[in-house]
Amino acid sequence: MFMSVIFLTLNSVFETLSESLMPFFAVKFCFALIKKTILFYVLMQLLF
């Protein structure tokens, strides 16, 4: 019971945070994705 209350509180806090930080995280995620793609491409060029 106690754990579920904590979980619900954390969940609502996280939702509020993610709504305010969503653009920031989206940009960060895009950059990470681009970097991974470039790294993968470079590795493929080196291997084959």
SEKOL-873285 format. One record per residue: residue in one letter; x, z negated, y negated of N, C-alpha, C, O, CB in turn. Coordinates in Angstrom, 1 decimal, always signed. Atoms other than C-alpha are relative to their C-alpha. Glycine has a CB too. Layout:
<r 'A' <X Z Y> <X Z Y> <X Z Y> <X Z Y> <X Z Y>>,
...
! end
This chain:
<r 'M' <+0.8 +0.0 +1.2> <+0.0 +0.0 +0.0> <+0.9 +0.0 -1.2> <+0.7 +0.8 -2.2> <-0.9 -1.2 +0.0>>,
<r 'F' <-0.9 +0.1 +1.1> <+2.7 -1.0 -2.4> <+0.8 +1.2 -0.2> <+1.0 +1.7 -1.4> <+1.0 -1.2 +0.1>>,
<r 'M' <-0.8 -1.2 +0.1> <+4.8 +2.0 -1.6> <-0.8 +1.2 -0.6> <-0.3 +2.0 -1.3> <+0.6 +0.4 +1.4>>,
<r 'S' <+0.8 -1.1 +0.5> <+1.9 +4.4 -2.3> <-0.3 -0.1 -1.4> <-0.4 +0.9 -2.1> <-1.4 +0.0 +0.8>>,
<r 'V' <+0.2 +0.2 +1.5> <+1.3 +2.8 -5.7> <+1.3 +0.5 -0.7> <+1.2 +1.2 -1.8> <-0.3 -1.5 -0.3>>,
<r 'I' <-1.3 -0.5 +0.6> <+5.0 +3.4 -6.5> <+0.1 +1.5 +0.0> <+0.4 +2.1 -1.0> <+1.2 -0.6 +0.7>>,
<r 'F' <-0.1 -1.4 -0.2> <+4.8 +6.9 -5.2> <-0.9 +0.7 -1.0> <-0.5 +1.7 -1.6> <-0.4 +0.4 +1.4>>,
<r 'L' <+0.9 -0.6 +1.0> <+1.7 +7.7 -7.3> <+0.5 -0.1 -1.4> <+0.4 +0.9 -2.2> <-1.4 -0.6 +0.2>>,
<r 'T' <-0.5 +0.2 +1.3> <+3.3 +6.3 -10.4> <+1.2 +1.0 -0.3> <+1.2 +1.6 -1.3> <+0.5 -1.5 -0.2>>,
<r 'L' <-1.1 -1.0 +0.1> <+6.5 +8.3 -9.8> <-0.5 +1.4 -0.1> <+0.0 +2.2 -0.9> <+1.0 -0.2 +1.1>>,
<r 'N' <+0.6 -1.4 +0.0> <+4.4 +11.4 -9.1> <-0.5 +0.3 -1.4> <-0.3 +1.4 -1.9> <-1.0 +0.1 +1.0>>,
<r 'S' <+0.6 -0.3 +1.3> <+2.5 +11.1 -12.4> <+1.1 +0.1 -1.1> <+1.0 +1.0 -2.0> <-1.0 -1.0 -0.4>>,
<r 'V' <-1.1 +0.0 +0.9> <+5.7 +10.4 -14.3> <+0.7 +1.3 +0.1> <+1.0 +2.0 -0.9> <+1.0 -1.2 +0.2>>,
<r 'F' <-0.7 -1.3 -0.3> <+7.4 +13.4 -12.7> <-0.8 +1.2 -0.5> <-0.2 +2.1 -1.1> <+0.3 +0.1 +1.5>>,
<r 'E' <+0.9 -1.2 +0.5> <+4.4 +15.7 -13.5> <+0.1 +0.1 -1.5> <+0.2 +1.2 -2.0> <-1.4 -0.2 +0.5>>,
<r 'T' <-0.1 +0.0 +1.4> <+4.5 +14.6 -17.1> <+1.4 +0.6 -0.5> <+1.4 +1.4 -1.4> <-0.2 -1.4 -0.6>>,
<r 'L' <-1.4 -0.5 +0.4> <+8.3 +15.2 -17.3> <+0.1 +1.5 +0.3> <+0.7 +2.2 -0.5> <+1.0 -0.8 +0.8>>,
<r 'S' <-0.2 -1.4 -0.4> <+8.1 +18.5 -15.5> <-0.8 +0.9 -0.9> <-0.4 +2.1 -1.2> <-0.4 +0.3 +1.5>>,
<r 'E' <+0.8 -0.8 +1.0> <+5.4 +19.8 -17.9> <+0.8 +0.1 -1.3> <+0.7 +1.2 -1.9> <-1.3 -0.7 -0.2>>,
<r 'S' <-0.7 -0.1 +1.3> <+7.6 +18.9 -20.9> <+1.3 +0.7 +0.2> <+1.8 +1.3 -0.8> <+0.2 -1.4 -0.6>>,
<r 'L' <-1.3 -0.6 -0.2> <+10.8 +20.1 -19.3> <+0.0 +1.4 +0.8> <+1.0 +1.9 +1.1> <+0.9 -0.9 +0.8>>,
<r 'M' <+0.2 -1.2 -0.8> <+9.4 +23.2 -17.5> <+0.8 +1.2 -0.5> <+1.5 +1.8 +0.3> <-1.4 +0.3 +0.1>>,
<r 'P' <-0.8 -1.1 +0.5> <+11.0 +25.8 -19.8> <+1.5 -0.2 +0.3> <+2.2 +0.7 +0.7> <-0.2 +0.2 -1.5>>,
<r 'F' <-1.5 +0.3 -0.2> <+14.4 +24.1 -19.5> <+0.3 +0.2 +1.5> <+1.4 +0.8 +1.8> <+0.3 -1.5 -0.4>>,
<r 'F' <-0.3 -0.1 -1.4> <+14.2 +23.9 -15.7> <-0.1 +1.5 +0.4> <+0.6 +1.9 +1.3> <-1.0 -0.8 +0.8>>,
<r 'A' <+0.1 -1.4 -0.3> <+13.0 +27.5 -15.5> <+1.2 +0.8 -0.4> <+1.7 +1.6 +0.4> <-1.3 +0.6 -0.7>>,
<r 'V' <-1.2 -0.7 +0.4> <+16.0 +28.7 -17.5> <+1.1 -0.4 +0.9> <+1.9 +0.5 +1.3> <+0.3 -0.4 -1.5>>,
<r 'K' <-1.1 +0.5 -0.8> <+18.4 +26.5 -15.5> <-0.1 +0.7 +1.4> <+0.9 +1.1 +2.0> <-0.1 -1.5 +0.2>>,
<r 'F' <+0.3 -0.5 -1.3> <+16.8 +27.8 -12.2> <+0.4 +1.5 +0.0> <+1.0 +2.0 +0.9> <-1.4 -0.2 +0.4>>,
<r 'C' <-0.3 -1.5 +0.1> <+17.1 +31.5 -13.4> <+1.5 +0.2 +0.0> <+2.1 +1.0 +0.7> <-0.6 +0.6 -1.3>>,
<r 'F' <-1.5 -0.1 +0.1> <+20.8 +31.0 -14.3> <+0.6 -0.3 +1.4> <+1.5 +0.4 +1.8> <+0.5 -1.0 -1.0>>,
<r 'A' <-0.6 +0.3 -1.3> <+21.5 +29.4 -10.9> <-0.2 +1.1 +1.0> <+0.6 +1.5 +1.7> <-0.7 -1.3 +0.5>>,
<r 'L' <+0.4 -1.1 -0.9> <+19.7 +32.2 -9.1> <+0.9 +1.2 -0.3> <+1.4 +1.9 +0.6> <-1.5 +0.4 -0.2>>,
<r 'I' <-0.9 -1.1 +0.4> <+21.7 +34.8 -11.1> <+1.4 -0.2 +0.5> <+2.0 +0.7 +1.1> <-0.1 +0.2 -1.5>>,
<r 'K' <-1.4 +0.3 -0.5> <+25.0 +33.1 -10.3> <+0.1 +0.1 +1.5> <+1.1 +0.7 +2.0> <+0.4 -1.4 -0.5>>,
<r 'K' <+0.0 -0.2 -1.5> <+24.1 +32.9 -6.6> <+0.0 +1.4 +0.4> <+0.7 +1.8 +1.3> <-1.1 -0.8 +0.6>>,
<r 'T' <+0.1 -1.4 -0.4> <+23.2 +36.5 -6.5> <+1.3 +0.7 -0.3> <+1.8 +1.5 +0.6> <-1.1 +0.7 -0.9>>,
<r 'I' <-1.3 -0.7 +0.3> <+26.5 +37.6 -8.2> <+1.0 -0.5 +1.0> <+1.8 +0.4 +1.5> <+0.4 -0.4 -1.5>>,
<r 'L' <-1.0 +0.5 -1.0> <+28.5 +35.3 -5.9> <-0.2 +0.7 +1.3> <+0.8 +1.1 +2.0> <-0.1 -1.5 +0.1>>,
<r 'F' <+0.3 -0.6 -1.3> <+26.7 +36.7 -2.9> <+0.5 +1.5 +0.0> <+1.1 +2.0 +1.0> <-1.5 +0.0 +0.3>>,
<r 'Y' <-0.4 -1.4 +0.1> <+27.3 +40.3 -4.1> <+1.5 +0.2 +0.1> <+2.0 +1.1 +0.8> <-0.5 +0.6 -1.3>>,
<r 'V' <-1.5 -0.1 +0.0> <+31.0 +39.7 -4.7> <+0.5 -0.3 +1.4> <+1.5 +0.4 +1.9> <+0.6 -1.1 -1.0>>,
<r 'L' <-0.4 +0.3 -1.3> <+31.4 +38.1 -1.3> <-0.2 +1.1 +1.0> <+0.6 +1.5 +1.8> <-0.7 -1.3 +0.5>>,
<r 'M' <+0.3 -1.1 -0.9> <+29.7 +41.0 +0.4> <+1.0 +1.2 -0.3> <+1.4 +1.9 +0.6> <-1.4 +0.5 -0.3>>,
<r 'Q' <-0.9 -1.0 +0.3> <+32.0 +43.4 -1.5> <+1.4 -0.3 +0.6> <+2.1 +0.6 +1.1> <+0.2 +0.2 -1.5>>,
<r 'L' <-1.2 +0.4 -0.6> <+35.0 +41.4 -0.3> <+0.1 +0.2 +1.5> <+1.1 +0.6 +2.1> <+0.4 -1.4 -0.5>>,
<r 'L' <+0.0 +0.0 -1.5> <+33.9 +41.2 +3.3> <-0.1 +1.4 +0.6> <+0.5 +1.7 +1.6> <-1.2 -0.8 +0.5>>,
<r 'F' <+0.2 -1.3 -0.6> <+32.8 +44.8 +3.8> <+0.6 +1.1 -0.8> <+0.5 +2.3 -0.5> <-1.5 +0.2 +0.2>>,
! end
